[in-house]
Each structure stands twice: as structure tokens, then as C-alpha cells.
Amino acid sequence: MVKAPVVILPGENIAPGQSGATLHLANGKAIPLDNLQNGLVAEQNGVKILKDKNGVTYVGKANAPLYNDITTGRGQQWQLTLPDGTKVWLNAVSSIHYPLAFSGQQRMVSITGEAYFEVVHNAKQPFTVKAGNTVIEDIGTAFNINAYADEPFIKTTLVHGSVKVSTEKNSSLLKPGQQAATSAANKIKVIKVNTENITGWMNGALNFDNEDLGEVMKKVARWYDIDVTYAGKIPKRTFAGSISRKMNLSEFLKLLEFENVDFKLDGKKITILP
């Protein structure tokens, strides 16, 4: 029996995600950054917040310990430069909490979701990231952290330099090309990985490294701002390869069809069939 092709209606040709985020100031004000013109966004305690082609940057030095947050929703990603010059890229459904000025013996920020860091090294004031039960300390580094709430592990991937990954019970010093997976039980497992597969999202790619269908659809749901449900058990499929994050959802669905994955599309909801 010949399988009928999946028909994608015009209204269901969902566009991919794009650059966008919301800046949350210390006074509680929320500023959508998506369509904001380049230039001065806000000023807090002597610090100017500027938007340019590279995202958000901070100019000046704060005279009070104030914090900002930047959050991305589904279908959004963003880039910012922290007050110390450290560059951060946020993937979809992610956030970062950081001070307007780094004072004291260390520079500490916290994240949810996924973020990539290119840290300005300062041995006298180490840079530290908190993600769930995991603390990552920079030792002159570029690294990626995946800490989505719906994932079983917090994964820290070192691109170059060195980082120390710690929990309450364990710690591990990573070398370039290694990934530390932290469990809810505070255990740390270190493996070798292809860093290009991990950081491809920054360069416009959705990479799949022998991932099952459930993991693939999590990534797709975040980027295309869709809901995914399963009518029964998740079909056993393994995906390896890369697709452009610029393609419309309809193009990705054709790939699912090619892999013999049955599904039903209703607006922004995909149901995977047994």
C-alpha cells in the first residue's frame, strides 16, 4: 500500500524562530528587544544599556548592586555582552541573570535553558555560571551549557580553554572536546563529544547526533514555537545529521515523512502517531 503524502496547508507553514528576547530591568520593567531600534535602551545607576547589531551591551560602571535578566521564549535567540566584556548567546526558552557590575572575588551569573559563553578571563576574579545544581567555573574559556528543565542532565561542553564543573558532592576539570553531564543526584559523567554538533545552534543549524525522536522534537518545539504530543509510545527512530534553522516547519515535516514518522498537524500542535 502506497503511503499518502503529508499535505501542508498554507496556514500551517510555520516560520522558523528569529532573533528576539525580553530585557528585565532591576526596577521590574520588561522591555521587548525584538523590534527595538538600535541605540540607547535604558540607563540604570550610571550604566547605559545599548542595542546594536550584536545584541545588547553595557557601558559604564554601576554604583549599586543591581541585576538584570534577559529571557528568550520559544522561537527566539539572543546575544549580549556582559559588563566585563564576556559574550553570551542564548538559545530558545532560556534566561540569564547577571549584575550590572561585577564586584567582589568572583563574577557570577545564573542561567536556565541553553547558553554559550566566550569569557573574558580574569584570574583574580573567576567567572562562574550557576545552572540548577551545577556550578561551572571558567579558567579562560568558551563553553556551552544545556540546562533545560525537561532534560535529565545539565550538560557542560568545553570548546576551548578549561572549566571546572562542580556539584555539592563532585567536581571535574574538563579538557576541550569534553562534556560533563550532571545528574539530579549530583553525579558527574564526562565523555568526549563533537563540539560543532553541540554549538551548531549558534550558527543557524539544528544538529542531531544519533538522537531519538523525543529529543529531536524537543529541539523543534523550542525553535518553531509549537506543541508536540504523542498518541501512544514514542516511535523508535534515531536521527543523525543537520538541518538549517532558517527552514520553515513544513520542510522539517517532509523530513519526518521521509523517515516514515506518522504525524498529524493541527495549527501549532503536532501529534506523533504510533
C-alpha positions in Angstrom: 0.0 0.0 0.0 1.4 3.4 -1.0 1.6 5.9 1.8 -0.3 9.1 1.2 1.9 12.2 1.3 1.5 14.7 4.1 -0.3 17.8 3.0 0.9 21.1 4.5 -1.7 23.8 4.4 -0.6 27.4 3.8 -1.7 28.5 7.3 0.4 25.7 8.7 3.6 26.7 7.0 5.1 27.9 10.3 8.2 30.2 10.0 11.4 29.4 12.0 12.5 31.3 15.0 14.4 34.5 14.9 16.4 37.0 17.0 14.4 38.2 19.9 14.3 38.5 23.7 13.0 40.5 26.7 15.2 42.6 28.9 14.0 42.7 32.6 15.4 45.7 34.4 16.2 45.9 38.1 13.1 48.0 38.7 10.9 45.3 37.3 10.3 46.9 33.9 10.2 44.5 31.0 11.5 45.7 27.6 10.9 43.6 24.4 14.0 43.8 22.3 12.7 42.2 19.1 11.7 45.3 17.1 13.5 47.9 19.2 15.7 50.3 17.2 19.5 50.3 17.7 20.7 52.8 20.3 20.0 53.6 24.0 17.6 51.1 25.6 17.7 52.2 29.2 20.0 53.7 31.8 20.4 52.4 35.4 22.7 53.8 38.1 25.2 55.3 35.7 25.2 52.3 33.3 23.9 52.7 29.7 22.2 49.7 28.1 22.7 49.8 24.3 21.3 47.7 21.5 23.3 47.2 18.3 23.7 44.5 15.6 25.4 42.2 18.1 22.6 42.3 20.7 22.8 44.2 24.0 25.9 45.8 25.5 26.6 47.7 28.8 28.6 50.9 29.0 29.6 52.5 32.3 30.0 51.3 35.9 27.1 50.8 38.3 27.3 52.4 41.7 24.8 50.0 43.2 24.5 46.1 43.2 21.6 45.9 40.6 20.7 42.9 38.5 19.2 42.4 35.0 17.7 39.4 33.3 17.3 38.6 29.6 14.8 35.9 28.6 14.0 34.2 25.3 10.8 32.5 24.5 10.1 29.7 22.1 11.3 30.7 18.6 13.8 33.2 19.9 17.5 33.5 20.4 19.7 36.4 21.5 23.2 37.7 22.1 24.6 40.0 24.7 27.9 41.3 26.1 28.1 41.4 29.9 29.6 44.4 31.7 33.1 42.6 31.8 33.1 42.0 28.1 32.1 38.4 28.2 29.9 37.4 25.3 26.8 35.3 25.8 24.5 33.6 23.2 21.0 32.5 24.5 19.1 29.7 22.7 15.3 29.5 22.7 13.4 29.2 26.0 16.4 30.4 28.0 17.4 33.1 30.5 20.4 34.7 32.2 20.5 36.6 35.5 23.5 38.9 35.9 24.7 42.1 37.7 25.3 45.5 36.1 28.8 45.4 37.6 30.9 42.5 38.8 32.3 43.2 42.3 33.8 41.0 45.0 36.1 38.0 44.5 34.1 36.4 41.6 31.9 37.1 38.7 28.7 35.0 39.0 25.7 34.7 36.7 22.9 32.1 36.5 21.1 30.6 33.5 18.3 28.4 32.5 17.9 26.7 29.2 20.9 26.8 26.9 23.7 29.4 26.6 27.1 29.7 25.0 29.9 31.7 26.7 33.0 33.3 25.5 34.6 34.5 28.7 37.0 37.4 29.3 39.5 35.7 31.6 40.5 37.3 34.9 42.4 35.1 37.2 41.9 37.5 40.1 38.1 37.4 39.6 37.0 34.0 38.2 33.8 33.8 36.1 31.2 31.4 37.4 27.9 30.2 36.0 25.2 28.5 38.1 22.8 26.2 36.3 20.5 24.2 38.5 22.6 22.1 40.9 25.7 22.7 38.8 28.4 25.4 39.1 30.8 26.0 36.2 34.0 27.9 36.8 35.9 29.4 33.9 39.6 29.1 33.5 39.9 31.1 30.3 37.2 29.5 28.2 34.5 29.1 25.6 31.8 26.7 26.6 28.2 25.7 26.1 25.7 24.9 28.9 22.4 23.0 28.2 20.2 23.2 31.3 16.7 22.8 30.1 14.2 21.8 32.8 12.8 19.0 30.6 16.2 17.4 30.1 17.5 14.7 32.5 21.0 16.1 32.7 22.7 19.5 32.8 25.4 19.3 30.1 28.5 21.5 30.0 30.6 21.2 26.8 34.1 22.8 26.7 35.1 24.2 23.3 38.4 25.6 24.3 40.3 26.6 27.5 39.4 24.9 30.7 36.4 24.8 33.1 35.7 23.2 36.5 32.3 21.7 36.8 31.0 21.1 40.4 28.1 19.9 42.4 27.7 19.6 46.1 29.4 16.2 46.0 31.6 16.0 43.0 33.8 18.1 40.6 35.6 17.6 37.4 38.1 19.6 35.3 37.2 19.5 31.6 39.5 19.5 28.6 38.5 20.8 25.2 36.1 18.4 23.4 34.7 17.0 26.7 31.2 17.2 28.0 30.2 16.9 31.7 26.6 15.6 32.3 25.4 16.4 35.8 22.5 14.3 37.2 19.9 15.3 39.8 21.8 13.1 42.2 24.9 15.4 41.8 26.9 12.8 39.9 29.1 13.9 37.0 29.8 11.9 33.9 32.4 13.1 31.4 32.5 12.0 27.8 34.1 13.1 24.5 31.8 14.9 22.1 31.9 16.7 18.7 31.7 20.4 19.9 30.4 21.5 16.5 27.3 19.4 16.9 26.7 21.0 20.3 27.2 24.6 19.3 25.7 24.4 15.8 22.5 26.3 17.1 24.6 29.5 17.3 25.5 29.2 13.6 22.0 28.5 12.3 21.9 24.7 12.5 19.7 22.1 14.2 22.2 19.3 14.7 21.1 15.7 15.6 23.8 13.4 17.0 22.2 9.9 16.9 19.3 11.3 18.9 15.9 9.7 19.4 12.7 11.2 18.1 11.7 12.6 21.5 15.0 14.6 21.8 14.6 15.8 18.2 11.1 17.0 18.7 12.1 18.9 21.9 14.5 21.0 19.8 12.0 21.5 17.1 9.3 22.6 19.6 11.5 25.2 21.2 12.6 26.7 17.9 9.4 26.7 16.0 7.2 27.6 19.0 5.0 24.5 18.6 3.5 21.9 20.9 4.3 18.2 20.4 2.3 15.4 21.8 2.4 11.6 21.3 -0.6 9.4 20.6 0.9 6.4 22.3 4.5 5.3 22.7 7.2 7.4 21.1 8.2 5.7 17.8 11.8 4.3 17.9 13.7 6.4 15.4 17.3 7.7 15.5 18.4 10.9 13.8 21.9 11.9 12.7 22.6 15.0 10.6 21.9 18.7 10.4 19.2 21.0 9.1 19.1 24.7 8.7 17.2 26.6 11.5 16.1 29.0 8.7 13.8 26.5 7.0 10.1 26.6 7.6 8.4 23.9 9.7 6.9 22.4 6.5 10.3 21.5 5.2 11.2 19.7 8.5 7.9 17.8 8.4 8.9 16.5 5.0 12.0 15.0 6.6 9.8 13.3 9.2 7.7 11.8 6.4 10.8 10.6 4.7 11.8 8.8 7.9 8.4 7.2 8.0 7.2 9.1 11.1 3.5 9.5 11.0 2.0 12.7 12.5 -1.0 15.0 12.5 -0.6 18.7 12.3 -3.3 21.0 13.7 -2.3 24.7 13.8 0.8 24.8 16.1 0.3 21.4 17.5 1.9 18.2 16.2 0.8 14.8 17.3 3.2 12.0 16.6 1.3 8.8 15.8 2.3 5.3 16.7 
